[in-house]
Amino acid sequence: MKVIKSLNNNMVLASDDNGRECIYKGKGIGFQKKKGDPVEMDKIERSFVPADEEESRHFQQLFSEIPEEYWDMAGKVVEYARTRRKLKITDKVILPLCDHMAGAVERYQQGIALDNPMLWDVKRVYPKEFRVGMYALTLIKESYGIEMKEDEAAYLAYHFVIDELGRQDGPDPGLMTEIVGNIIEIIEKSFQIELNEEDWNYQRFLTHLKFFVNRVIDREPNEESEDQSLFEEVRGHYPRVYKCVERISDYILIEHHYDVNRDEQLYLMMHLERVTRKAVRRKTN
């Protein structure tokens, strides 16, 4: 791999063995480097692979404008997200995370704090991502002495949601949160319960729900199987759960013009039975 140019002492733009442009970060990796110099492989800590030339220019601009301490801070946040909150995220999240944190600090220094109308929903729908956002706020306070509102943690959470879903442009985080929040509200009203956000089954259900809603937004239904016997069996065994899934399907059809097919209803029923079982039992005891 050869250096194209040094972006700063700790970052270089280089071409990999396939001729693609890559940005490598590592302590001293860009120090006194010139075009054509070999990349010091043992110094690479992180790599960023732009999708195209336009994104490469955008990366380079951000790398040159954002103070280096934000990259270190973002690295800590990503490590925390992976090890403590078990988020399956890529290094690509570091770029928007750095940009957001730097912009947020600048805003707060100017006395501008933004409210997040989706704060409550984000805390409920994306609890792990929200906690990572709160960890980022802790690092910002330690580094800059600025105490930010929870609203900012909710905005930061969106970057992890988008990365987890693997979308280049990302779904509309506001719409995603709104739909998932409305579905949870339908469930709680149907069963007259409050779901336990710390329960493992709730976390599994949320993961399923997010990908289901992503298909709703993209208008990409799962292919329906021809054998409906399992659907009929589960529907007969859990009539109350099925009634709730019907309400969810009606909401999705009326508000978002997406027809939830039987396979999707089946998966919703199976996850929903697990996630409501304990809560219903606690209520009746």
N, C-alpha and C positions, 0 to 999 in steps of 0.2 A: 504494500500500500504506500502511495506516495502523497506527500503534502502538496496541496494546491495553494494554500496560503494559511498563515497563522492569523487567527482571529484575536487572540490575546495569549498571554503566557500559558494559560491552562486549556486552550481550545484551538483546534486546527480544523480546517476544511481539507478533506483528502479524498482521493479516489480509491475505492476498494479494488479487489482483484478482478471484479466484473466490470470495472469502469464506472460504477455508480458513485455519485457524490455522497460523502458521509461527513458528519461532524463528530469529532471525538473530543471528549473531555477527560482531563487527568492532570494532576499536579505537574507543572513544568513541561507538558507535552508540546506546547507551542512556543517555548522559549527559544528565541533566535533561529526559528525554523524558516527555511526558504522553499520556494517552489521546487519540487523534485526531490526534496529530502525524504528519506524513509520515515514512516511513522514509527515511533517507539512503542511497540505493542505492549510492553510490560507496564506502560504508564496509563493505558486506557482504563478509565473507570466507568464511563458511560458512552454510548454511541447513539446518534440520532440520524436516521435515514430519511431525508426529505422525499416526498412522493414525486416531485417534479422540480423544474428549474425555478418556478415561481415560489414554491414553498421553500426551496433552498435559499433564495434571496431573503424571504421573510425570516427564516431562521437566523441567517447571518446578521440581519438588521437587529433582531431582538438580542442576540448574543452580544452585540457590540454596545447596545443601549442599556441593557439591564445590568445593574451592579452584580458582581460575582457572588456576593453573599447570598443573593436570592437563589442562585443555582444550588449552593450548598444546603440552604434551608429546604428547598424543594426536594432534594435528595433525601433528607431526613424524613420529610413528610411521606414520601413514597415508600421508604423503608418501613416506617411505622404502619402504613396502610397494608403492606404485604405481610409483615410479621405479626403485628398485634391485632389487626382487623381482618386478616386473611382475604384481602381484596385481590382479585386476579386482574392486575393492571399492567400496562406496558410502560416503557420509559417515555413514550410519546406524550404522556400526560404531564411530564415535567415542564415542557415548553409553555402550554397555556397556564399552568400553575404558577410558574415564575412571573409571567406577564400579569396575571391577576393579582398576585400578592404585591408586586411592585406598584401597580396601579392603585390598589387599595390603600397602601401606606401613603402614597402621594395624596389621595383623596382625604384621608383622615388628617394629614398634616395641614391641609387646607380647610379643615373643619367640615368636611362633607362626609356624612355617614348615610348610606342608603338603606332604606327599609326593604325587607323581602316579604312580599305578600304571601309567599308560599312557605314561610318559615315553619309553621306548625306541621304542614304536610310533609315537608322534607325530613323533619325530625322523625316523623312517624313512618314514612315510606322508605327512607334511606337512612336508617339509624347508624349503620356502620360508616357510611360515607360522611354523614354529618359529624360523627365523632372524629374522623380524620380531619375534617375542616376545623373543628375546635382545637385539635392538636396544632394545626398550622397557626391558629390565632395565638396559642401559647408561645410558639417560637417567635412570632412577630412581636409579642409583648416583651419577651426576653431580649430581643435584639434592638428594638426601637422604642420601647417604653410606651407603646400605644395599645390601649385596651379597646378592642373592637367588639361590636355587638354580635350576638349569635347570628343575626341576619347575614353577616359576611361569611360565616362558616357554612351556611346553607347554600350561598352562591358558589363557594369553593367545592362543595359536595357534587355539584353538577358536572364538574370536570371528570370526576371519577366515574360517575354514572355513564357519561358518554364513552369514556375509554373502555369500560367493562362491556358495553354493548357492541364494541368493535366497529363503530361507524365513523367513517372519515369525516363526514360533515356533522354527524351526530343527530339524534332525534331532538325534537323541541323539548328541553328539560321541563319547561313549565307545563306543557300539555301532558307529558308522561306522568308528572307528579299529580296533576289534576285527576287524570283518569284512574290511576292506582288509588289515590285517596278516596275517590268516589266509590270505587269497588269495595274498599275496606269499610266505608261507612254503610253501604248496603248490607254487608255481611253482619256487622255489629247490630244494626237495626233489625235484621231478619231473625237473629238469634237472641237479641236483647242481652248482649254480652260486651265485654271490653277485651280485645285480644291482648295477649301478653307479648310485648315486643322482644322480651329476652328469651322467649321460648324458641328452641331449635326448629321446631316445626313451623313456627311463624317465619323464621328467616328463610327456610326452604320455600315456603309458600310465596314470600315476597320475590324471591329469585324467579320462580316460575311466572309470577304475575307480571314482572317487568318485561320478560321476553314475550309473553302473551300480548301485552299492551304495545310492545314494539311492532308486533305483527299487525295489530289493529291500525296503528299509525301508518305503516307501510302498505296496508291492504294486501298482506301476504299470508293467507290462511294456510294452516297445515293441510296436507292432502288427507281427505277423509277415507277411512278404510271401509271396505264393503261389509265386513262382519260386525254387526251391531249388537251381538248377543251380550258382550260384556257391558256395553252401555245400558242395556235393558236390565241386566242383573244389578248393577250398581244403583241405577235409578230406583228400582223396586226396593232395594235394601235400605237406602237412605233418602226417603221421600222429602224430608225437610231440607236436606242439603240440595236436592234437585230443585226444589222451589226457589231456593236462594240463587242457584245458578241460572234459573230462568229469569229472575229479576235482573241479574248482571247482564245476561244476554240481551234482554229488552233494552236496558240502558245503553249498551254498546250499539245496538242497531238504531235506536232512535236518535241518540246524540252524535254518534260517530259513523253511522251508515256502514257498519260492518256486521255481516251475518256470522255469528259464532256457530261453527258446525258441531256435529255430535262428538267428534273426537276431542275437540277443544273443551266441550262441555264435560266430557268424561274426565279429562285431566283436572279440570277445575274441581269437579266433585271429589275426586280422590284426594287432592291436596286440601280441599276445604274440610272434608270430614276429619282429617288429622288435626288441622289447626283449630277446629272448634270443639273437638271432643273434650279436652281437659277443661276448657272454659265453661262449657255447658254443664259438665259434671260438678264443678265448683259451685255453680249457681244453684243447682238442684239440691246439693247437700246442706 
